Amino acid sequence: MNRLKIPVSRADHAQGRDDARVVLVEYGDYQCPYCGAAAPIVKRLQAALGADLKFVFRNFPLTEAHPDALNAAKAAEAAAARGKFWQMHDMLYENQIDLSTSALIGYAGQLGLDGDEFERDVGDPRTFERIEKDFEGGVRSGVNGTPGFFVDGVRYDGDWGYDTFVRVLMQRARSVRAQGFEPR
């Protein structure tokens, strides 16, 4: 059983309450078709579990298979520098068919990001370092493909189709509640 080697922290891109009963971490690649299929499922999971779920996204670009994945991750991190990570995250998955450099610049413009600042942020060494840190943490945690999911720190290798995944997460939330654990 693989465990998350890098604990979730305030440095992560996260949606949901810090005291959520369940924490779902995804190591994802913006060009991966499976990650693209998982993105709307995760949105549905968030809606179904509400305050019981905290979702964390970490970069895991598989550059040998997906040549635009690293630049897409850089675009997401550049948007994060301007407070628009989740908007760019969603835009990249919604427009996965075109992650070319010109498309990424266009997406930044659609989000109201200044083009010069965006390009500077994309090229900032800290942007690549963040992605590299996420990737290395994924490798250390046993991620060998995307999407790589962890539920409360344990790698989830089950079916991530909505019906199964929502049952697993709801059961986990009920179990935490029944055991009398206070939310994190």
N, C-alpha and C positions, 0 to 999 in steps of 0.2 A: 504494500500500500504506500503510494507516494504521498508525501506531505509537502505543503507549501513551505519552502525554505526561507522566504522573505516575508515576514509578517506584514499584514495590511497596516498602513500608517497614513498619517495626514498627507504625506507626499503623493499618495496614490490618487488617480482619477476615480472618484467614487460618487455614486448617487445613492441616496437613502440615508437613513438615520444611523448615527454611530452606535446607538443602542438597539439596533435591529437584532432579532433573534437568529437570523441566518445571514451569513456573508457568502456571496457568490462571486468568485474571481474568475475572470476570463482572460486567458492569454490569446490574443487575436492578431490576425493579419488582414489588413484592409482589402487585399486583393484575393484572398481565399474565398472561393464560392461557398464553402461550408460555413465560414464565418458570416458571409453575407446572408445565408439562410438562417443562421442563428440569431442575427441582430433583431428581427421582428419578434422572434420567440422570447428573447430576453425582455423586450419591451412588454410583452404580454405577461410574463412572469412578474415583472415589477408591478404592473397594474393589479394582478391577482393577489400578490402577497402584501402590497402596500408597505406599511411601516415595519413589517416583519422581515423585509429583505433589504440588504445593502448590496449594491452591485459595484464591483471594482473592475476596471479594464486596464490591462497591461499589454504593451506592444510585444509582438512576437513575429516580426516580418520574416517570412521564409523566402529570402531573396533569390535562392537558386531556382525555385519554382515560380516565383511571382516577382518579376523584375521591377514593378512599380510599387511594391509593398513598402520598401524603405522610404521612398519619397513621400508616400501617403502618410506613413507614420510621422515623418518630419513635419508634414503639413498639419497634422493633428496636434503635435507638440508646439508648433509655432502658434497655432490658434490658442492653445492653452496658455501661452505666455500673455495673451491678450484677453483671457477670461472666456474663451469660446471653444473650449475643448469639446464639450458634448455636442454642440451644434456642428462642428466639423466632423466629429466621429460619425454622427448620423448622416451627414451629407456624403461622406465618403462611401458608406455602405449603400446609401440610396443611389449613388452614381458609380458604383463599382466598375461598370463597363468602361469608364474612361478616367484613369488615374494618371494621365500624362501630366507633364509639368505645366503646360498651358491650362489644362483643366483645373489643376490644383490652385493655380493663381486665380482662375475665374471663380472657383468655389469660395476662396478667401474674400474676393470682392463681393460676392453675393451675401456673405456674412458681415459685410461692412468693415472688413479689416483693411487697413492701409497697405497698399501693395509694397511699398518700399520697406516698411516695418516687417511685413510678413516675410519677404525675401531675406531680410537680415536675420530674422528669427529662425527661418529654415536653415540658414547657413551657420548659425551659432553653434560652436562646438558643444555647448551644454545640451543642445537639442539631441544631437547624436548620442551623447553620453547617457541621457535619460533612456533612450531607446535601447542602447546597449545594456544598461543596468537591468531593465525589464527583461530583455532577452536572456541574459545570463542567469537571472533569478528563475526564469522558466526552465532553462536547461537543468539547473541545480535541483529543481522541483520535479523533474521527470517529464516535462512537457516534450513530446516528440511529434506533435502535429497540432493543427489548429482546427476548430477552437479547442483550447485546453481549459477545462473547467475544474474548479476546486470549490467544494461546499464545506464551509467551516474548516478550511485548511487541509482537507483531504481530497485528493484527485478523484473526480467523478468520471468514471468510464462508462456509465450507463447511457441509455437512450436519452438524448437531449431534445427529442420531439416534445412539443408543448404538453400533451396529455400526460406523458410519463414524468417529465421533468417537474411539472407543477405539483403532481402528487408527491414526488420525492421531497421537494422543498417544503410543501405544506406539512408533510409528515414530520420533517425535521423541526419545523417551527413548533408544532404541537408537542413533540418530544421534549424540546427545550423548555417549553412552558410547563409541561406536566412534571418535569423533574424539579421544578421550582427554581430554576436558575434565573437570576436576574439578567435582563438583557445586557449585552456588552456595553 
